[in-house]
Amino acid sequence: MTKLPYFTLEDGEIAWNNPNKTEKEKELLRYRGHLLNTRIKYPLDYKIMLAQRRIKAAIMTWGEDNCYVSFSGGKDSTVLSHLVLSMGYKLEHVFSNTRLEYPDCIKFAQDWCQKNGIKLTWVTPDLMPYEIWKKYGYPMFSKEVATILERVRTNKTVNPKKLKKVKRFLKYKDLEISARCCHYLKRKPMLEWQKCSGKNVAIMGTRAEESQIRRVVWVRKGCIYKTKNQIVVTPLIFFTEKDIWDYIKIFKIRLADIYYKGFKRNGCYCCGFGCHLTEDNNFVKLKKMNPALWANVMNHWGFREICKQCGVKME
C-alpha cells in the first residue's frame, strides 16, 4: 500500500459518500482504515501521549473557556477526566442526566468533581423518558437496527443495503421500536446547553473499538472535527477496553461502585441496546441491584411487553 503524504478533512468527507470514488479517494480511505488499525495496536504510553496532544490542541485552538469534558461517571469518561487533570486543566464537566442514570454514577460524578475542584454541570431533558417511548418506541437491539425498524414501520425510505444488513430483525418491524430516546434525552439537551453556555468544544471519551459507526467517523473526520453545532474532540479514540483498565490500574483510580457489582459499563439503566446478545443483560443486572426500580421499568414503563415480543431476557 502506498502511503499518501497528506490528507485533509475535506478529502475524507468527499470520498466517503461518493459511489463513484476515484482511485485516489479509495486509496485515501484504505490508508485511513489501515492507520486506525495500526494506532489501536500502539502501546498504552504512546496512546496517552497522543491523547494529551489532542486535548492540548483543542484547548490551545479554542481556549479553555470554550471547552468542556462530557462526563458520565463511567470508566471511559473518568479516564478522560484524569488525563485532563494530569495536564493541569480543570475544565467544566457536563453530565447529561437522562433521568435514567445509575445512582452510583451520579454520586460518583458529584464526589469526583468535588474532590478535584471541578465545576460539575447537570443537563436534563424537557421530556420524561416514558413520554418518548410511548410516542416513538422503545430502544431495543441497537441504535442502527432500531432506527431502521422505525423507518420501515412508518413507511419511510430505507437504503436497500441497510435493510439487507438488518434482515434478521425485520420480523420485528411492526413493534414499537425506536432509537429516538438517544436524541431527545441526551443529544438535544446537550446541544441546547451548549448554545446557552457558549461552550461548543466537547471533549468526549468515545473509543473506535466500541462500534463500527465510531470507526467510520474517525476514518472520515479524525480525532478533532466540526459538526453543524459543535466541535468534537475524541482523545481516547485509539484506546481499547484493556487500555482503559490498564490505565485505571496504573493510576489507581477508584471508579463508580457499579463497576464492582458486575457491571462493565454505565449508561441508561433500562436501555435495551445489546440486551439480546447476552443472558446477563442490563435488565437482569438491574433486578439484582435494585428490584423496586426494575419492577417500575417492567410494569409501569412497558418494558416487560416489549422484551417478551423481542425475546429478550428480563430476569
C-alpha positions in Angstrom: 0.0 0.0 0.0 1.3 3.4 -1.0 1.4 5.8 2.0 -0.1 9.1 1.0 1.8 12.1 2.3 -1.1 14.3 3.4 -4.8 14.1 3.9 -7.4 16.8 4.6 -10.8 16.6 6.3 -12.3 17.7 3.0 -10.8 14.8 1.1 -12.3 12.3 3.6 -15.7 13.9 3.5 -15.9 14.0 -0.2 -14.7 10.4 -0.7 -16.9 8.6 1.8 -20.3 9.0 0.3 -19.3 9.2 -3.3 -20.4 6.0 -5.1 -18.0 6.7 -8.0 -14.8 7.1 -6.0 -11.6 7.8 -7.8 -8.6 5.6 -7.2 -7.0 8.4 -5.1 -10.1 8.6 -2.9 -10.3 4.8 -2.5 -6.6 4.8 -1.5 -7.2 7.6 1.0 -10.0 5.6 2.7 -7.9 2.4 2.7 -5.0 4.2 4.2 -7.0 5.8 6.9 -8.6 2.5 7.8 -5.2 0.9 8.0 -3.9 3.8 10.1 -6.7 3.4 12.6 -6.0 -0.3 13.0 -2.3 0.5 13.4 -2.9 3.1 16.1 -5.2 0.9 18.0 -2.3 -1.5 18.4 0.1 1.1 19.8 1.3 0.7 23.4 -0.6 2.5 26.1 2.1 5.0 26.9 2.1 6.2 23.3 -1.7 6.4 23.2 -1.6 8.5 26.4 0.8 10.9 24.6 -1.5 11.1 21.5 -4.5 11.8 23.8 -2.7 14.6 25.6 -1.8 16.1 22.2 -5.4 16.2 21.2 -6.5 17.7 24.4 -3.8 20.4 24.3 -4.5 21.1 20.6 -8.2 21.7 21.3 -7.5 24.0 24.3 -4.8 25.9 22.5 -7.0 26.4 19.4 -10.3 27.3 21.0 -9.4 28.3 24.6 -10.2 26.7 28.0 -13.4 28.8 28.3 -14.9 27.2 25.2 -14.0 23.6 26.1 -15.8 21.1 28.4 -15.5 17.5 29.3 -18.5 15.3 28.6 -18.6 13.3 31.9 -20.9 10.4 32.7 -19.3 9.0 35.7 -18.4 5.9 33.7 -14.9 4.4 33.4 -14.0 5.9 30.0 -15.0 9.5 31.0 -13.2 9.1 34.3 -10.0 8.1 32.5 -10.6 11.1 30.2 -11.1 13.4 33.2 -7.9 12.0 34.9 -6.0 12.8 31.7 -7.2 16.3 31.5 -6.5 16.9 35.2 -3.0 15.4 34.8 -2.2 18.1 32.3 -3.2 20.9 34.8 -6.5 21.8 33.3 -9.8 22.0 35.3 -12.3 22.2 32.5 -16.0 22.2 33.3 -17.5 18.7 33.4 -21.0 18.3 32.0 -23.2 15.4 33.0 -26.1 14.6 30.7 -28.6 13.3 33.2 -31.2 11.5 31.1 -33.1 10.6 34.4 -32.1 7.0 33.6 -28.6 7.1 35.1 -27.4 4.6 37.7 -27.4 6.3 41.1 -23.9 5.0 41.7 -22.7 7.1 38.7 -24.5 10.2 39.8 -22.9 10.0 43.2 -19.5 9.2 41.8 -19.7 12.2 39.4 -20.5 14.5 42.4 -17.8 13.1 44.6 -15.1 13.1 41.8 -15.7 16.7 40.8 -15.8 17.9 44.4 -12.6 16.1 45.3 -10.8 17.5 42.2 -12.2 21.0 42.4 -14.1 20.8 39.1 -17.3 22.6 38.2 -20.0 20.0 37.5 -23.0 20.9 35.4 -26.1 18.8 35.1 -28.1 18.8 31.9 -31.6 17.3 31.9 -34.2 16.8 29.1 -37.5 18.6 29.0 -39.4 15.3 28.3 -39.7 12.3 30.6 -38.3 9.0 29.2 -41.6 7.2 29.1 -43.2 10.1 27.1 -40.6 9.4 24.3 -41.1 5.6 24.4 -44.8 6.0 24.3 -44.7 8.4 21.3 -41.8 6.8 19.3 -41.0 3.4 20.6 -38.5 1.5 22.8 -34.7 1.2 22.4 -34.1 -2.4 21.5 -31.3 -4.4 19.7 -29.1 -1.5 18.6 -29.3 2.2 17.5 -28.9 1.2 13.9 -31.4 -1.6 14.0 -33.9 0.4 16.0 -33.7 3.4 13.6 -34.2 1.2 10.5 -37.1 -0.7 12.1 -38.8 2.6 12.9 -38.4 3.8 9.4 -39.8 0.6 8.0 -42.8 0.7 10.4 -43.5 4.4 9.5 -43.2 3.7 5.7 -40.1 5.8 5.3 -37.4 5.2 2.7 -34.5 2.9 3.8 -31.3 2.2 1.9 -31.6 -1.4 0.5 -28.0 -2.2 1.7 -29.0 -1.2 5.3 -32.2 -3.3 5.0 -30.1 -6.3 4.0 -27.7 -5.7 6.8 -30.6 -6.0 9.4 -32.5 -8.7 7.6 -32.8 -11.0 10.6 -34.5 -8.2 12.6 -37.2 -7.3 10.1 -39.6 -9.8 11.7 -39.9 -7.1 14.5 -40.8 -4.3 12.0 -44.3 -3.9 13.4 -43.2 -3.4 17.0 -42.9 -0.1 18.7 -39.1 0.2 18.5 -37.1 3.3 18.0 -33.7 4.9 18.9 -35.2 8.4 19.3 -34.7 8.5 23.1 -31.0 8.9 22.5 -31.7 12.2 20.7 -34.4 13.6 23.0 -32.9 12.5 26.3 -29.2 13.2 25.6 -28.2 14.9 22.3 -30.9 17.6 22.1 -30.5 18.8 25.7 -26.7 18.9 25.4 -26.9 20.9 22.2 -29.3 23.4 23.8 -27.0 23.7 26.8 -24.0 24.4 24.5 -26.0 27.1 22.8 -26.9 28.8 26.1 -23.5 28.4 27.7 -21.4 29.4 24.6 -19.2 26.4 25.0 -19.2 24.3 21.9 -16.0 22.2 22.1 -16.9 18.9 23.6 -14.1 16.6 24.8 -15.5 13.1 24.8 -14.3 9.7 25.9 -15.6 7.7 22.9 -13.4 4.9 21.5 -13.3 3.4 18.0 -13.3 -0.1 19.4 -16.8 0.3 20.7 -18.7 0.4 17.4 -18.3 0.3 13.6 -20.0 3.7 13.5 -17.2 5.3 15.6 -14.6 3.7 13.4 -16.2 5.2 10.4 -16.4 8.6 12.0 -12.7 8.6 12.7 -11.8 7.4 9.1 -13.9 10.3 7.8 -13.1 13.0 10.3 -10.2 12.1 12.6 -9.9 12.9 16.3 -11.0 16.5 16.2 -13.8 17.6 13.8 -16.6 20.1 13.4 -20.2 19.3 13.1 -23.1 21.7 12.4 -23.4 22.6 16.1 -20.2 21.8 17.8 -16.5 20.8 17.7 -15.9 17.2 18.9 -12.6 16.1 20.4 -12.1 12.3 21.0 -8.7 11.9 22.7 -9.3 8.2 23.7 -10.4 7.1 20.2 -7.5 4.6 19.9 -7.8 3.2 23.4 -9.0 -0.4 23.8 -11.0 -1.8 26.7 -7.8 -3.3 28.0 -6.1 0.1 27.8 -8.8 1.7 29.9 -8.5 -1.0 32.6 -4.7 -0.8 32.5 -4.8 2.9 32.9 -7.1 2.6 35.8 -4.8 0.1 37.4 -1.6 2.1 36.8 -3.0 5.3 38.3 -5.0 3.5 41.0 -8.3 5.1 40.1 -11.4 4.2 42.1 -14.4 4.0 39.8 -18.2 4.3 40.5 -19.5 1.4 42.6 -21.4 -0.3 39.8 -18.1 -1.5 38.3 -17.6 -3.5 41.5 -21.1 -5.0 41.2 -20.6 -6.9 38.0 -21.3 -4.0 35.5 -18.9 -3.5 32.7 -20.3 -0.2 31.5 -22.7 2.5 32.6 -25.4 4.4 30.6 -29.2 4.3 30.9 -30.2 1.5 33.3 -33.1 0.3 31.2 -31.6 0.6 27.7 -32.4 -2.4 25.6 -29.5 -1.9 23.1 -27.4 -5.1 23.2 -29.6 -6.9 25.6 -30.4 -9.6 23.0 -26.8 -10.6 22.9 -26.3 -11.8 26.5 -28.2 -13.6 29.2 -26.7 -11.3 31.9 -28.0 -8.1 30.3 -29.0 -4.6 31.7 -32.4 -5.8 32.8 -31.1 -8.9 34.6 -28.5 -6.9 36.4 -30.9 -4.1 37.3 -33.2 -6.6 39.1 -30.3 -7.9 41.1 -29.1 -4.4 42.0 -32.5 -2.6 42.5 -35.6 -4.8 42.4 -38.0 -1.9 43.0 -36.6 0.1 40.1 -36.6 -2.9 37.9 -40.3 -3.5 38.7 -41.1 0.1 37.7 -39.2 -0.3 34.4 -41.0 -3.5 33.6 -44.5 -2.9 34.8 -45.1 0.9 34.6 -42.9 1.8 31.7 -43.8 -1.1 29.4 -40.5 -2.9 29.0 -42.0 -6.3 30.1 -44.1 -6.5 27.0 -41.5 -5.3 24.5 -38.9 -7.6 26.0 -41.3 -10.5 25.6 -42.0 -9.6 22.0 -38.3 -9.3 21.2 -37.3 -12.5 23.0 -35.0 -10.6 25.4 -34.4 -12.0 28.9 -35.7 -9.8 31.7 -34.7 -11.6 34.9 
